[in-house]
């Protein structure tokens, strides 16, 4: 079943890449024909498999099980290749429609921001993460947020140089007005009366809890959650601003953010991508050289993908060359 699912995704994704567009004869009809042919071939393959099972069972009782296991192993290996990820991306764009198109647009803005960044400066900033890394991952796990995205927030907020800013932000994550419920929850988590934003560990836990709060307020939308974290409670918070303009998502609120940080999610996710590359590659490869762009896109953007170098077995994520 898993092998069939992987095969179906690959075929439909490849067809979506070949026949993308709205033209009836050049796009829609060829894609529909591909679906029809896939259905016929699936039926023939199923019939062939049932026949094969009966024959091989005469020779070895465990033959069908071993054959299925071999097919599964090859299918899972294929799913780790960049080609399958490209097929998956094409299919996701087809099924996701306007929403996925918006996410793809944001993703390419993130890649472009990484490409334009001064990699020496960025590497220096990321080198400052090390003393706080354990607390960041622990806090992220406790509050169910992505640790790489949390690092990206720290980079965008303070470049990991703790300081007090003129607008009231304090510490690594520029903590400002935290809801009392969150402050109390963090205090209980850290077994203290009141967390101190000047203390790096307290600051990290307050940031993770606050980010989790805004993600919940924005119904899990990563872009809106990041924007809400940055805006904070001023002007009634992002929820109030969106209600004022009748915006429903990150893409419809962007035009109204003239005096607010509309590029904040891009900066955060670009830094999160750099952090992932540092951990995966040991450096920041130039995006435009050789096949790096394809390999980096296959590695994915923290918070936007199903990939994670922590969750995948060794060797399943393509290396940047």
Secondary structure, 3 states (H helix, E strand, C coil): CHHHHHHHHHHHHHHHHHCCCCCHHHHHHHHHHHHHHHHHHHHHHHHHHHHHHHHHHHHCCCHHHHHHHHHHHHHHHHHCCHHHHHHHHHHHHHHHHHHHHHHHHHHHHHHHHHHHCCHHHHHHHHHCCHHHHHHHHHHHHHHCCCHHHHHHHHHHHHCCCCCECCCCCECCCCECCCCHHHHHHHHHHCCCCCCCCCCHHHHHHHHHHHHHHHHHHCCCCHHHHHHHHHHCCHHHHHHHHHHHHCCCCHHHHHHHCCCCCCCHHHHHHHHHHHHHHHHHHCCCCCCCCCCHHHHHHHHCCCCCCCCCCCCCCCCCCCCCC
